[in-house]
Amino acid sequence: MTLVDFHLHLFSRPYFEALAALSPMPGTVEERLAQAAAKAKIELPPSDLAAHVARWIAEFDRHGVEHAAAFASAPEEAAALAEAAVLAKGRITPFALVNPKVEGAAGRVRTLLETKGFRGVLLFPALHHYELSAPECREFLQVLDAHRAIAYVHCGALVVKLRDLLGIPRTMDERFATPLHVIPAARAFPNVRFVIPHFGAGLFDETLRAGAECPNVFVDTSSSNSWIATHPDKPTLRDVFARALDVFGPERVLFGTDSNTFPAGWRHDRHAEQRAIVESLAPAALGPVFGENALRLLR
């Protein structure tokens, strides 16, 4: 069975440097990074991008991962991720974090899709304060629609641990975090494949509704899914998978880990847990969920 991780953050050096530059903490960028990394107990990636990519590819080989969809998790990281995809020789498909409200966003995305090998975008409406159906997003979505691109739309709870460790104020506005805002955009732009990560990150019922109403809305299974602890129904992860498979069908559920830093590396533990759940619920869904659906979208 082909194994594809549909949600991975490469977190190259430019990403860390971009966030550290926003930090109000004293000291140089390097000093801020060293302090944050020590608190988080993570390893900072080397400046040598080839070495960083080689380490990820070694992780893929060790765990049998054929391919990964990886994010440039800050606009400043897009060039590094484009280069990383080339260095990975077909093992990584790049996606870029984009704020549609920024002037020129539509043209920038067109360039990434047409000349840099990107397959789509990562969107944080709660962080950048917009609704997908707002007028300022229309030109941007038209570009995605024309290219049959993929748009990950982060909904629900959003916590970026590194931002917190660097003392960057939280500016997330939960009014923009609902998966229900994906519905009008998905209807208006049927060629875009909208992916709601983390089962909606706490807004699971709304995610199910978006999936039920729009055939071009998908869900990914990534992260620790810690949101389950605060969900009023107190479901188990098995319950979540069962409902997602029922509403979305096996063809619109996409496996992901949200792997991002070392020494943790690729999160085999999440794969093992999720694979066991799907195997117990619907063995025929293993192929689609853990690779076939992803390959269909990425191609």
ZALUM-637448 format. One record per residue: residue number from 1; residue in one letter; x, y, z of N, C-alpha, C in turn. Coordinates in pm, whole numbers, plus 50000, padded with zeros to 5 digits. Layout:
N
[NUM; A; [X; Y; Z]; [X; Y; Z]; [X; Y; Z]];
...
% end
This chain:
299
[1; M; [50084; 49881; 50000]; [50000; 50000; 50000]; [50088; 50125; 50000]];
[2; T; [50059; 50218; 49908]; [50133; 50343; 49902]; [50097; 50430; 50021]];
[3; L; [50197; 50482; 50090]; [50175; 50567; 50207]; [50214; 50711; 50174]];
[4; V; [50117; 50801; 50183]; [50139; 50943; 50157]; [50094; 51023; 50278]];
[5; D; [50181; 51110; 50326]; [50147; 51201; 50436]; [50098; 51330; 50372]];
[6; F; [49971; 51360; 50390]; [49912; 51475; 50324]; [49919; 51603; 50407]];
[7; H; [49995; 51600; 50517]; [50003; 51720; 50601]; [50133; 51718; 50680]];
[8; L; [50234; 51785; 50627]; [50365; 51789; 50690]; [50424; 51929; 50678]];
[9; H; [50487; 51978; 50784]; [50555; 52108; 50782]; [50705; 52082; 50775]];
[10; L; [50768; 52130; 50670]; [50911; 52108; 50655]; [50991; 52189; 50758]];
[11; F; [50940; 52308; 50794]; [51004; 52394; 50894]; [51155; 52409; 50869]];
[12; S; [51188; 52469; 50755]; [51328; 52497; 50722]; [51376; 52620; 50798]];
[13; R; [51504; 52648; 50785]; [51562; 52760; 50860]; [51494; 52895; 50832]];
[14; P; [51459; 52926; 50706]; [51392; 53055; 50682]; [51262; 53073; 50759]];
[15; Y; [51190; 52963; 50785]; [51067; 52974; 50863]; [51098; 53022; 51004]];
[16; F; [51194; 52959; 51068]; [51230; 52998; 51204]; [51280; 53142; 51208]];
[17; E; [51361; 53177; 51112]; [51417; 53313; 51109]; [51308; 53418; 51087]];
[18; A; [51209; 53385; 51004]; [51101; 53480; 50979]; [51020; 53506; 51106]];
[19; L; [50990; 53401; 51182]; [50916; 53420; 51307]; [51000; 53493; 51411]];
[20; A; [51127; 53457; 51420]; [51213; 53521; 51519]; [51227; 53671; 51492]];
[21; A; [51221; 53709; 51365]; [51230; 53851; 51330]; [51108; 53929; 51379]];
[22; L; [50996; 53859; 51400]; [50874; 53925; 51449]; [50869; 53931; 51601]];
[23; S; [50958; 53861; 51667]; [50953; 53847; 51813]; [50993; 53977; 51883]];
[24; P; [50921; 54013; 51989]; [50961; 54130; 52071]; [51068; 54097; 52174]];
[25; M; [51113; 53970; 52177]; [51213; 53931; 52276]; [51346; 54002; 52249]];
[26; P; [51424; 54025; 52354]; [51555; 54087; 52334]; [51652; 53993; 52266]];
[27; G; [51759; 54050; 52211]; [51863; 53968; 52150]; [51851; 53961; 51999]];
[28; T; [51947; 53895; 51938]; [51947; 53878; 51794]; [51848; 53768; 51754]];
[29; V; [51826; 53754; 51625]; [51739; 53648; 51575]; [51790; 53512; 51621]];
[30; E; [51920; 53490; 51611]; [51977; 53361; 51651]; [51961; 53337; 51800]];
[31; E; [51976; 53442; 51880]; [51961; 53426; 52025]; [51816; 53395; 52062]];
[32; R; [51723; 53459; 51995]; [51582; 53430; 52021]; [51549; 53286; 51983]];
[33; L; [51600; 53242; 51868]; [51573; 53106; 51824]; [51631; 53003; 51920]];
[34; A; [51750; 53027; 51966]; [51815; 52933; 52058]; [51734; 52920; 52186]];
[35; Q; [51684; 53033; 52236]; [51605; 53031; 52358]; [51472; 52957; 52338]];
[36; A; [51404; 52985; 52226]; [51277; 52919; 52199]; [51295; 52769; 52177]];
[37; A; [51399; 52730; 52105]; [51424; 52589; 52078]; [51452; 52513; 52206]];
[38; A; [51526; 52576; 52297]; [51556; 52512; 52425]; [51428; 52487; 52505]];
[39; K; [51338; 52585; 52504]; [51212; 52571; 52577]; [51125; 52462; 52515]];
[40; A; [51124; 52457; 52383]; [51039; 52360; 52313]; [51103; 52223; 52303]];
[41; K; [51230; 52213; 52336]; [51306; 52089; 52327]; [51305; 52035; 52183]];
[42; I; [51333; 52125; 52090]; [51341; 52086; 51950]; [51478; 52125; 51896]];
[43; E; [51513; 52063; 51784]; [51638; 52097; 51717]; [51610; 52198; 51607]];
[44; L; [51688; 52304; 51603]; [51675; 52398; 51493]; [51732; 52336; 51366]];
[45; P; [51665; 52354; 51252]; [51718; 52296; 51128]; [51846; 52367; 51087]];
[46; P; [51934; 52299; 51015]; [52058; 52363; 50971]; [52030; 52464; 50860]];
[47; S; [52124; 52553; 50839]; [52113; 52648; 50728]; [52128; 52576; 50594]];
[48; D; [52193; 52462; 50596]; [52212; 52381; 50476]; [52082; 52309; 50443]];
[49; L; [52006; 52364; 50346]; [51876; 52308; 50313]; [51887; 52165; 50262]];
[50; A; [51990; 52136; 50184]; [52007; 52001; 50130]; [52020; 51899; 50243]];
[51; A; [52092; 51936; 50348]; [52108; 51845; 50461]; [51975; 51824; 50533]];
[52; H; [51898; 51931; 50545]; [51767; 51922; 50611]; [51672; 51832; 50531]];
[53; V; [51669; 51850; 50401]; [51584; 51767; 50316]; [51628; 51621; 50321]];
[54; A; [51759; 51599; 50318]; [51810; 51462; 50324]; [51767; 51392; 50453]];
[55; R; [51763; 51467; 50560]; [51720; 51407; 50687]; [51572; 51367; 50681]];
[56; W; [51490; 51451; 50619]; [51349; 51416; 50604]; [51330; 51295; 50512]];
[57; I; [51404; 51291; 50404]; [51392; 51178; 50312]; [51435; 51048; 50381]];
[58; A; [51538; 51057; 50465]; [51579; 50939; 50542]; [51466; 50893; 50634]];
[59; E; [51393; 50989; 50692]; [51277; 50955; 50776]; [51170; 50886; 50692]];
[60; F; [51144; 50939; 50574]; [51044; 50876; 50487]; [51084; 50732; 50455]];
[61; D; [51211; 50713; 50421]; [51258; 50579; 50387]; [51245; 50484; 50505]];
[62; R; [51276; 50534; 50623]; [51273; 50449; 50743]; [51131; 50402; 50775]];
[63; H; [51033; 50486; 50743]; [50895; 50454; 50781]; [50807; 50416; 50661]];
[64; G; [50866; 50407; 50543]; [50789; 50363; 50427]; [50697; 50468; 50369]];
[65; V; [50732; 50596; 50389]; [50650; 50705; 50333]; [50699; 50734; 50192]];
[66; E; [50611; 50718; 50095]; [50651; 50741; 49956]; [50652; 50888; 49921]];
[67; H; [50557; 50964; 49978]; [50542; 51103; 49935]; [50481; 51184; 50049]];
[68; A; [50502; 51317; 50044]; [50444; 51405; 50144]; [50403; 51537; 50080]];
[69; A; [50291; 51590; 50124]; [50251; 51727; 50093]; [50305; 51813; 50205]];
[70; A; [50392; 51908; 50172]; [50462; 51987; 50274]; [50434; 52135; 50256]];
[71; F; [50430; 52207; 50367]; [50394; 52348; 50365]; [50514; 52440; 50384]];
[72; A; [50512; 52551; 50310]; [50592; 52667; 50347]; [50507; 52739; 50450]];
[73; S; [50543; 52728; 50576]; [50457; 52772; 50685]; [50466; 52920; 50715]];
[74; A; [50543; 52992; 50637]; [50550; 53138; 50637]; [50579; 53180; 50493]];
[75; P; [50531; 53295; 50450]; [50558; 53338; 50313]; [50707; 53340; 50280]];
[76; E; [50790; 53372; 50379]; [50934; 53380; 50358]; [50998; 53244; 50332]];
[77; E; [50923; 53136; 50356]; [50978; 53002; 50340]; [50948; 52943; 50202]];
[78; A; [50868; 53012; 50121]; [50824; 52954; 49994]; [50940; 52918; 49902]];
[79; A; [51039; 53006; 49891]; [51152; 52978; 49802]; [51229; 52855; 49849]];
[80; A; [51247; 52842; 49979]; [51319; 52726; 50034]; [51241; 52599; 50007]];
[81; L; [51109; 52604; 50019]; [51031; 52483; 49997]; [51031; 52443; 49850]];
[82; A; [51028; 52542; 49761]; [51037; 52510; 49619]; [51168; 52438; 49589]];
[83; E; [51276; 52487; 49649]; [51406; 52422; 49631]; [51407; 52284; 49696]];
[84; A; [51345; 52272; 49812]; [51340; 52144; 49882]; [51268; 52039; 49798]];
[85; A; [51161; 52079; 49729]; [51087; 51985; 49645]; [51175; 51932; 49532]];
[86; V; [51259; 52018; 49478]; [51352; 51974; 49374]; [51456; 51878; 49432]];
[87; L; [51509; 51914; 49548]; [51609; 51829; 49613]; [51551; 51693; 49650]];
[88; A; [51422; 51689; 49680]; [51357; 51564; 49721]; [51327; 51472; 49604]];
[89; K; [51347; 51520; 49483]; [51333; 51438; 49362]; [51198; 51368; 49354]];
[90; G; [51092; 51448; 49372]; [50958; 51393; 49354]; [50893; 51338; 49479]];
[91; R; [50960; 51346; 49592]; [50903; 51291; 49717]; [50820; 51394; 49794]];
[92; I; [50831; 51522; 49757]; [50759; 51628; 49827]; [50684; 51715; 49727]];
[93; T; [50557; 51742; 49757]; [50480; 51840; 49681]; [50462; 51964; 49768]];
[94; P; [50500; 52083; 49718]; [50496; 52202; 49802]; [50363; 52276; 49800]];
[95; F; [50331; 52334; 49915]; [50214; 52422; 49933]; [50261; 52547; 50007]];
[96; A; [50200; 52660; 49976]; [50246; 52787; 50033]; [50141; 52849; 50124]];
[97; L; [50185; 52900; 50239]; [50097; 52980; 50323]; [50074; 53114; 50255]];
[98; V; [49947; 53151; 50240]; [49912; 53275; 50170]; [49804; 53349; 50248]];
[99; N; [49817; 53479; 50254]; [49713; 53566; 50306]; [49645; 53632; 50187]];
[100; P; [49522; 53593; 50151]; [49457; 53648; 50032]; [49434; 53798; 50038]];
[101; K; [49440; 53857; 50158]; [49415; 54000; 50173]; [49536; 54084; 50131]];
[102; V; [49652; 54023; 50121]; [49772; 54097; 50084]; [49766; 54131; 49935]];
[103; E; [49799; 54255; 49904]; [49796; 54298; 49764]; [49889; 54211; 49680]];
[104; G; [49840; 54167; 49566]; [49919; 54085; 49476]; [49916; 53937; 49508]];
[105; A; [49833; 53895; 49604]; [49830; 53753; 49643]; [49791; 53663; 49527]];
[106; A; [49695; 53706; 49447]; [49650; 53622; 49335]; [49762; 53600; 49235]];
[107; G; [49835; 53707; 49201]; [49945; 53693; 49107]; [50057; 53608; 49162]];
[108; R; [50086; 53623; 49290]; [50192; 53543; 49352]; [50156; 53395; 49348]];
[109; V; [50032; 53362; 49378]; [49990; 53222; 49376]; [49994; 53166; 49235]];
[110; R; [49954; 53248; 49138]; [49960; 53202; 48999]; [50104; 53165; 48961]];
[111; T; [50198; 53246; 49002]; [50339; 53217; 48973]; [50384; 53088; 49041]];
[112; L; [50345; 53070; 49167]; [50384; 52949; 49239]; [50327; 52824; 49172]];
[113; L; [50203; 52832; 49126]; [50139; 52717; 49065]; [50195; 52686; 48926]];
[114; E; [50225; 52792; 48851]; [50263; 52772; 48712]; [50412; 52751; 48690]];
[115; T; [50495; 52805; 48780]; [50640; 52800; 48753]; [50723; 52741; 48866]];
[116; K; [50666; 52722; 48985]; [50747; 52679; 49099]; [50710; 52541; 49151]];
[117; G; [50616; 52475; 49086]; [50582; 52338; 49126]; [50486; 52325; 49241]];
[118; F; [50427; 52435; 49287]; [50333; 52428; 49399]; [50199; 52372; 49350]];
[119; R; [50131; 52302; 49440]; [50002; 52239; 49405]; [49885; 52312; 49469]];
[120; G; [49914; 52403; 49563]; [49806; 52474; 49628]; [49856; 52559; 49742]];
[121; V; [49763; 52591; 49834]; [49792; 52688; 49939]; [49743; 52639; 50074]];
[122; L; [49798; 52701; 50177]; [49754; 52682; 50315]; [49697; 52815; 50362]];
[123; L; [49574; 52813; 50414]; [49505; 52936; 50454]; [49473; 52934; 50602]];
[124; F; [49495; 53049; 50669]; [49463; 53065; 50811]; [49367; 53183; 50826]];
[125; P; [49238; 53166; 50796]; [49144; 53278; 50806]; [49139; 53342; 50945]];
[126; A; [49150; 53262; 51051]; [49144; 53318; 51186]; [49266; 53404; 51218]];
[127; L; [49381; 53369; 51162]; [49503; 53445; 51185]; [49502; 53576; 51106]];
[128; H; [49452; 53570; 50983]; [49458; 53688; 50895]; [49325; 53761; 50882]];
[129; H; [49221; 53713; 50950]; [49095; 53785; 50965]; [49022; 53809; 50833]];
[130; Y; [48972; 53702; 50775]; [48891; 53714; 50655]; [48799; 53592; 50643]];
[131; E; [48693; 53608; 50564]; [48608; 53497; 50524]; [48639; 53462; 50380]];
[132; L; [48640; 53333; 50349]; [48672; 53290; 50214]; [48577; 53348; 50109]];
[133; S; [48453; 53374; 50149]; [48356; 53425; 50053]; [48362; 53577; 50039]];
[134; A; [48454; 53643; 50111]; [48466; 53789; 50105]; [48517; 53833; 49968]];
[135; P; [48480; 53954; 49924]; [48521; 54002; 49791]; [48672; 54001; 49770]];
[136; E; [48750; 54028; 49877]; [48896; 54034; 49860]; [48959; 53898; 49829]];
[137; C; [48882; 53791; 49847]; [48934; 53657; 49818]; [48896; 53608; 49679]];
[138; R; [48810; 53680; 49611]; [48755; 53628; 49486]; [48860; 53605; 49379]];
[139; E; [48945; 53705; 49351]; [49046; 53689; 49247]; [49142; 53575; 49281]];
[140; F; [49179; 53567; 49406]; [49267; 53462; 49455]; [49206; 53324; 49431]];
[141; L; [49078; 53308; 49464]; [49010; 53180; 49445]; [48990; 53149; 49297]];
[142; Q; [48973; 53251; 49216]; [48962; 53229; 49072]; [49089; 53166; 49016]];
[143; V; [49203; 53209; 49066]; [49331; 53150; 49023]; [49337; 53003; 49064]];
[144; L; [49300; 52975; 49188]; [49301; 52836; 49234]; [49205; 52751; 49151]];
[145; D; [49089; 52806; 49121]; [48989; 52732; 49046]; [49038; 52701; 48904]];
[146; A; [49102; 52799; 48841]; [49152; 52780; 48705]; [49259; 52672; 48698]];
[147; H; [49332; 52653; 48808]; [49441; 52555; 48811]; [49400; 52425; 48881]];
[148; R; [49271; 52415; 48918]; [49222; 52297; 48991]; [49313; 52268; 49110]];
[149; A; [49345; 52372; 49184]; [49441; 52363; 49294]; [49374; 52318; 49423]];
[150; I; [49456; 52297; 49523]; [49412; 52250; 49655]; [49428; 52364; 49755]];
[151; A; [49328; 52384; 49839]; [49334; 52486; 49943]; [49307; 52422; 50079]];
[152; Y; [49412; 52413; 50161]; [49393; 52373; 50301]; [49340; 52495; 50375]];
[153; V; [49227; 52479; 50442]; [49168; 52590; 50517]; [49167; 52552; 50664]];
[154; H; [49258; 52610; 50740]; [49265; 52576; 50883]; [49147; 52638; 50954]];
[155; C; [49070; 52554; 51021]; [48953; 52598; 51096]; [48970; 52559; 51243]];
[156; G; [48880; 52606; 51327]; [48884; 52568; 51467]; [49000; 52632; 51542]];
[157; A; [49045; 52562; 51647]; [49150; 52615; 51733]; [49282; 52625; 51657]];
[158; L; [49353; 52736; 51676]; [49481; 52757; 51610]; [49582; 52805; 51714]];
[159; V; [49679; 52720; 51743]; [49788; 52755; 51834]; [49919; 52721; 51764]];
[160; V; [50003; 52821; 51746]; [50135; 52801; 51688]; [50236; 52813; 51801]];
[161; K; [50282; 52699; 51849]; [50364; 52695; 51970]; [50488; 52783; 51959]];
[162; L; [50552; 52782; 51843]; [50674; 52860; 51827]; [50645; 53009; 51840]];
[163; R; [50532; 53055; 51789]; [50495; 53196; 51804]; [50482; 53233; 51951]];
[164; D; [50420; 53143; 52028]; [50406; 53168; 52171]; [50542; 53174; 52241]];
[165; L; [50630; 53081; 52208]; [50761; 53076; 52271]; [50846; 53199; 52237]];
[166; L; [50819; 53258; 52121]; [50892; 53377; 52080]; [50824; 53505; 52128]];
[167; G; [50716; 53489; 52201]; [50649; 53606; 52258]; [50568; 53686; 52157]];
[168; I; [50534; 53625; 52042]; [50455; 53695; 51942]; [50309; 53694; 51986]];
[169; P; [50245; 53810; 51999]; [50107; 53815; 52049]; [50012; 53733; 51962]];
[170; R; [49916; 53669; 52026]; [49813; 53595; 51952]; [49712; 53693; 51895]];
[171; T; [49687; 53683; 51767]; [49591; 53772; 51701]; [49478; 53695; 51636]];
[172; M; [49464; 53567; 51669]; [49362; 53485; 51607]; [49222; 53533; 51647]];
[173; D; [49133; 53535; 51550]; [48993; 53573; 51574]; [48906; 53454; 51535]];
[174; E; [48846; 53391; 51635]; [48771; 53268; 51611]; [48645; 53289; 51529]];
[175; R; [48605; 53413; 51510]; [48487; 53438; 51425]; [48511; 53393; 51282]];
[176; F; [48638; 53386; 51243]; [48672; 53347; 51106]; [48713; 53200; 51095]];
[177; A; [48696; 53125; 51204]; [48753; 52990; 51211]; [48655; 52879; 51175]];
[178; T; [48530; 52911; 51147]; [48432; 52805; 51127]; [48441; 52740; 50989]];
[179; P; [48429; 52610; 50982]; [48424; 52541; 50852]; [48301; 52579; 50769]];
[180; L; [48201; 52635; 50832]; [48081; 52675; 50758]; [48114; 52783; 50655]];
[181; H; [48220; 52861; 50679]; [48261; 52963; 50583]; [48321; 52901; 50456]];
[182; V; [48358; 52775; 50463]; [48413; 52708; 50345]; [48302; 52676; 50245]];
[183; I; [48180; 52658; 50294]; [48070; 52611; 50208]; [48042; 52705; 50090]];
[184; P; [48020; 52835; 50113]; [47992; 52920; 49995]; [48108; 52929; 49898]];
[185; A; [48231; 52926; 49949]; [48347; 52929; 49860]; [48355; 52801; 49778]];
[186; A; [48329; 52688; 49841]; [48335; 52559; 49771]; [48227; 52551; 49663]];
[187; R; [48111; 52608; 49690]; [48004; 52608; 49589]; [48039; 52700; 49472]];
[188; A; [48100; 52814; 49503]; [48131; 52912; 49398]; [48249; 52870; 49312]];
[189; F; [48340; 52789; 49369]; [48462; 52750; 49298]; [48476; 52597; 49302]];
[190; P; [48398; 52527; 49221]; [48390; 52381; 49231]; [48516; 52307; 49188]];
[191; N; [48606; 52375; 49117]; [48730; 52308; 49075]; [48838; 52309; 49183]];
[192; V; [48820; 52391; 49286]; [48915; 52393; 49398]; [48882; 52277; 49490]];
[193; R; [48986; 52207; 49536]; [48968; 52103; 49636]; [49001; 52164; 49772]];
[194; F; [48900; 52185; 49855]; [48919; 52244; 49987]; [48941; 52133; 50089]];
[195; V; [49047; 52144; 50165]; [49080; 52044; 50267]; [49075; 52111; 50404]];
[196; I; [48994; 52056; 50493]; [48986; 52106; 50631]; [49073; 52015; 50717]];
[197; P; [49186; 52067; 50768]; [49278; 51982; 50845]; [49227; 51950; 50986]];
[198; H; [49287; 51850; 51045]; [49267; 51814; 51186]; [49120; 51786; 51220]];
[199; F; [49043; 51734; 51122]; [48901; 51709; 51145]; [48828; 51836; 51189]];
[200; G; [48881; 51952; 51157]; [48818; 52077; 51196]; [48870; 52135; 51325]];
[201; A; [48966; 52068; 51389]; [49034; 52119; 51510]; [48937; 52172; 51616]];
[202; G; [48836; 52091; 51646]; [48741; 52130; 51751]; [48605; 52166; 51698]];
[203; L; [48594; 52192; 51569]; [48465; 52222; 51505]; [48428; 52106; 51413]];
[204; F; [48419; 51990; 51474]; [48399; 51866; 51398]; [48260; 51861; 51334]];
[205; D; [48157; 51900; 51409]; [48022; 51894; 51354]; [48008; 51986; 51233]];
[206; E; [48067; 52104; 51242]; [48063; 52199; 51129]; [48142; 52144; 51010]];
[207; T; [48251; 52074; 51039]; [48330; 52011; 50932]; [48249; 51904; 50861]];
[208; L; [48177; 51824; 50937]; [48091; 51722; 50876]; [47984; 51785; 50788]];
[209; R; [47930; 51896; 50833]; [47827; 51964; 50753]; [47886; 52015; 50622]];
[210; A; [48005; 52075; 50629]; [48069; 52123; 50506]; [48094; 52008; 50409]];
[211; G; [48139; 51895; 50462]; [48163; 51779; 50378]; [48037; 51720; 50320]];
[212; A; [47929; 51725; 50395]; [47802; 51670; 50348]; [47743; 51755; 50236]];
[213; E; [47765; 51885; 50242]; [47703; 51976; 50145]; [47787; 51999; 50020]];
[214; C; [47920; 51977; 50030]; [48007; 52013; 49918]; [48097; 51895; 49882]];
[215; P; [48082; 51840; 49763]; [48164; 51724; 49724]; [48310; 51758; 49700]];
[216; N; [48345; 51886; 49691]; [48485; 51925; 49674]; [48549; 51968; 49806]];
[217; V; [48489; 51930; 49918]; [48548; 51953; 50050]; [48597; 51820; 50105]];
[218; F; [48721; 51818; 50150]; [48785; 51700; 50205]; [48823; 51728; 50350]];
[219; V; [48863; 51624; 50421]; [48910; 51640; 50558]; [49040; 51565; 50574]];
[220; D; [49133; 51622; 50652]; [49254; 51545; 50682]; [49260; 51510; 50829]];
[221; T; [49336; 51406; 50859]; [49334; 51343; 50992]; [49452; 51385; 51079]];
[222; S; [49524; 51488; 51037]; [49655; 51517; 51095]; [49649; 51570; 51238]];
[223; S; [49764; 51565; 51302]; [49796; 51618; 51435]; [49760; 51519; 51544]];
[224; S; [49780; 51562; 51667]; [49747; 51478; 51782]; [49597; 51471; 51805]];
[225; N; [49522; 51564; 51738]; [49377; 51574; 51758]; [49341; 51591; 51905]];
[226; S; [49418; 51675; 51972]; [49393; 51702; 52114]; [49261; 51775; 52138]];
[227; W; [49203; 51832; 52032]; [49075; 51900; 52044]; [48965; 51807; 52095]];
[228; I; [48984; 51677; 52078]; [48881; 51581; 52120]; [48850; 51596; 52269]];
[229; A; [48950; 51632; 52349]; [48932; 51640; 52494]; [48830; 51746; 52534]];
[230; T; [48813; 51850; 52451]; [48721; 51958; 52486]; [48590; 51952; 52406]];
[231; H; [48574; 51851; 52322]; [48451; 51840; 52244]; [48337; 51798; 52337]];
[232; P; [48221; 51863; 52327]; [48112; 51833; 52422]; [48064; 51689; 52418]];
[233; D; [48077; 51623; 52302]; [48031; 51482; 52293]; [48132; 51382; 52347]];
[234; K; [48254; 51431; 52376]; [48361; 51346; 52427]; [48381; 51219; 52342]];
[235; P; [48401; 51236; 52211]; [48421; 51118; 52126]; [48561; 51062; 52143]];
[236; T; [48579; 50938; 52105]; [48713; 50882; 52091]; [48761; 50911; 51949]];
[237; L; [48890; 50892; 51923]; [48940; 50911; 51787]; [48873; 50811; 51693]];
[238; R; [48843; 50694; 51743]; [48773; 50595; 51661]; [48634; 50646; 51622]];
[239; D; [48563; 50710; 51717]; [48433; 50768; 51687]; [48445; 50874; 51578]];
[240; V; [48549; 50956; 51588]; [48570; 51063; 51491]; [48592; 51005; 51351]];
[241; F; [48677; 50904; 51341]; [48701; 50840; 51212]; [48573; 50778; 51157]];
[242; A; [48496; 50715; 51243]; [48373; 50649; 51197]; [48277; 50750; 51135]];
[243; R; [48259; 50863; 51202]; [48167; 50964; 51150]; [48222; 51029; 51024]];
[244; A; [48354; 51054; 51019]; [48414; 51115; 50901]; [48402; 51024; 50780]];
[245; L; [48429; 50895; 50800]; [48418; 50800; 50690]; [48273; 50788; 50642]];
[246; D; [48179; 50799; 50734]; [48038; 50789; 50698]; [47994; 50910; 50617]];
[247; V; [48035; 51031; 50657]; [47988; 51154; 50591]; [48069; 51185; 50466]];
[248; F; [48200; 51181; 50475]; [48285; 51214; 50361]; [48302; 51097; 50265]];
[249; G; [48290; 50977; 50318]; [48322; 50859; 50239]; [48472; 50838; 50238]];
[250; P; [48518; 50715; 50217]; [48663; 50688; 50219]; [48741; 50769; 50116]];
[251; E; [48675; 50816; 50011]; [48745; 50886; 49903]; [48775; 51033; 49934]];
[252; R; [48723; 51086; 50047]; [48750; 51227; 50080]; [48813; 51244; 50219]];
[253; V; [48869; 51137; 50272]; [48944; 51143; 50398]; [49091; 51122; 50365]];
[254; L; [49177; 51212; 50415]; [49319; 51212; 50378]; [49406; 51200; 50503]];
[255; F; [49491; 51099; 50506]; [49580; 51079; 50619]; [49689; 51186; 50624]];
[256; G; [49716; 51237; 50745]; [49826; 51329; 50766]; [49877; 51317; 50908]];
[257; T; [50000; 51358; 50930]; [50058; 51349; 51064]; [50081; 51483; 51132]];
[258; D; [50098; 51591; 51055]; [50140; 51721; 51108]; [50282; 51714; 51164]];
[259; S; [50363; 51622; 51113]; [50504; 51615; 51153]; [50573; 51747; 51118]];
[260; N; [50672; 51788; 51203]; [50731; 51919; 51176]; [50875; 51940; 51222]];
[261; T; [50915; 51887; 51334]; [51049; 51914; 51386]; [51118; 51786; 51432]];
[262; F; [51247; 51797; 51450]; [51327; 51691; 51510]; [51361; 51731; 51653]];
[263; P; [51379; 51636; 51743]; [51405; 51494; 51719]; [51281; 51407; 51696]];
[264; A; [51161; 51464; 51707]; [51041; 51380; 51687]; [51039; 51321; 51546]];
[265; G; [51076; 51403; 51445]; [51077; 51353; 51308]; [50939; 51316; 51260]];
[266; W; [50934; 51216; 51170]; [50805; 51175; 51117]; [50728; 51097; 51223]];
[267; R; [50600; 51133; 51244]; [50524; 51079; 51356]; [50462; 50944; 51323]];
[268; H; [50547; 50843; 51334]; [50503; 50705; 51310]; [50395; 50664; 51409]];
[269; D; [50398; 50719; 51530]; [50298; 50683; 51630]; [50157; 50722; 51585]];
[270; R; [50145; 50837; 51521]; [50014; 50879; 51473]; [49967; 50790; 51358]];
[271; H; [50059; 50753; 51272]; [50025; 50664; 51162]; [49977; 50530; 51215]];
[272; A; [50049; 50475; 51311]; [50013; 50343; 51364]; [49875; 50346; 51429]];
[273; E; [49849; 50451; 51507]; [49719; 50463; 51574]; [49605; 50476; 51474]];
[274; Q; [49623; 50562; 51376]; [49516; 50587; 51280]; [49494; 50467; 51188]];
[275; R; [49602; 50403; 51149]; [49589; 50285; 51062]; [49511; 50174; 51133]];
[276; A; [49541; 50153; 51261]; [49471; 50049; 51336]; [49322; 50080; 51345]];
[277; I; [49289; 50209; 51363]; [49147; 50247; 51372]; [49076; 50222; 51240]];
[278; V; [49134; 50267; 51130]; [49069; 50251; 50999]; [49057; 50102; 50964]];
[279; E; [49160; 50026; 50997]; [49155; 49883; 50968]; [49042; 49814; 51043]];
[280; S; [49016; 49862; 51165]; [48908; 49802; 51244]; [48770; 49846; 51196]];
[281; L; [48763; 49965; 51137]; [48633; 50018; 51093]; [48599; 49977; 50951]];
[282; A; [48694; 49993; 50862]; [48667; 49971; 50719]; [48797; 49937; 50648]];
[283; P; [48838; 49811; 50649]; [48965; 49771; 50587]; [48979; 49816; 50443]];
[284; A; [48868; 49822; 50370]; [48875; 49863; 50229]; [48913; 50010; 50214]];
[285; A; [48902; 50086; 50323]; [48935; 50229; 50317]; [49084; 50256; 50338]];
[286; L; [49160; 50155; 50377]; [49302; 50177; 50406]; [49376; 50236; 50286]];
[287; G; [49359; 50177; 50170]; [49429; 50226; 50051]; [49393; 50368; 50017]];
[288; P; [49263; 50400; 50005]; [49225; 50538; 49974]; [49272; 50640; 50078]];
[289; V; [49249; 50613; 50205]; [49279; 50711; 50309]; [49429; 50736; 50323]];
[290; F; [49509; 50632; 50315]; [49652; 50645; 50345]; [49740; 50667; 50223]];
[291; G; [49679; 50686; 50106]; [49765; 50715; 49992]; [49694; 50744; 49862]];
[292; E; [49595; 50665; 49827]; [49535; 50677; 49695]; [49463; 50810; 49675]];
[293; N; [49390; 50856; 49777]; [49322; 50984; 49765]; [49422; 51098; 49745]];
[294; A; [49528; 51094; 49822]; [49630; 51199; 49813]; [49694; 51202; 49676]];
[295; L; [49730; 51087; 49624]; [49795; 51082; 49492]; [49700; 51134; 49384]];
[296; R; [49572; 51104; 49398]; [49475; 51150; 49299]; [49469; 51304; 49299]];
[297; L; [49469; 51364; 49416]; [49463; 51510; 49425]; [49594; 51574; 49381]];
[298; L; [49703; 51517; 49421]; [49833; 51578; 49390]; [49866; 51569; 49242]];
[299; R; [49814; 51473; 49173]; [49839; 51460; 49030]; [49746; 51544; 48946]];
% end
